[in-house]
Amino acid sequence: MNRGSIVTIGSLQPRNLIHIIFDNKIHESTGGQPTHSHKDNISKIAKINNYTVFSVNTKKSLETILKKIQRTK
């Protein structure tokens, strides 16, 4: 996904979209080069663009957040 998509999605604010980002810090589709995500704050960029942001670092916290999202309109 291109970061410009965050601006478009944030401005449209579709009610039926859940945008999940898994960051493994590499561009796998182009040969595994490192990204700059260790310097960029994707959550902050998303918040500035009208996203509701949940950040997790464990499988358990992901499961908890996904359950919370399911209950949200």
Secondary structure as the mmCIF struct_conf table of DSSP 4:
data_model
#
loop_
_struct_conf.conf_type_id
_struct_conf.id
_struct_conf.beg_label_comp_id
_struct_conf.beg_label_asym_id
_struct_conf.beg_label_seq_id
_struct_conf.end_label_comp_id
_struct_conf.end_label_asym_id
_struct_conf.end_label_seq_id
TURN_TY1_P TURN_TY1_P1 ARG A 3 ARG A 3
HELX_RH_AL_P HELX_RH_AL_P1 GLY A 4 LEU A 12
TURN_TY1_P TURN_TY1_P2 ARG A 15 ASN A 16
BEND BEND1 LYS A 25 LYS A 25
STRN STRN1 ILE A 26 HIS A 27
HELX_RH_3T_P HELX_RH_3T_P1 GLU A 28 THR A 30
TURN_TY1_P TURN_TY1_P3 GLY A 31 GLY A 31
BEND BEND2 GLY A 32 GLY A 32
STRN STRN2 GLN A 33 PRO A 34
BEND BEND3 HIS A 36 HIS A 36
TURN_TY1_P TURN_TY1_P4 SER A 37 LYS A 39
BEND BEND4 ASP A 40 ASP A 40
HELX_RH_AL_P HELX_RH_AL_P2 ILE A 42 ILE A 48
TURN_TY1_P TURN_TY1_P5 ASN A 49 ASN A 50
BEND BEND5 ASN A 57 THR A 58
HELX_RH_AL_P HELX_RH_AL_P3 LYS A 59 GLN A 70
TURN_TY1_P TURN_TY1_P6 ARG A 71 ARG A 71
#
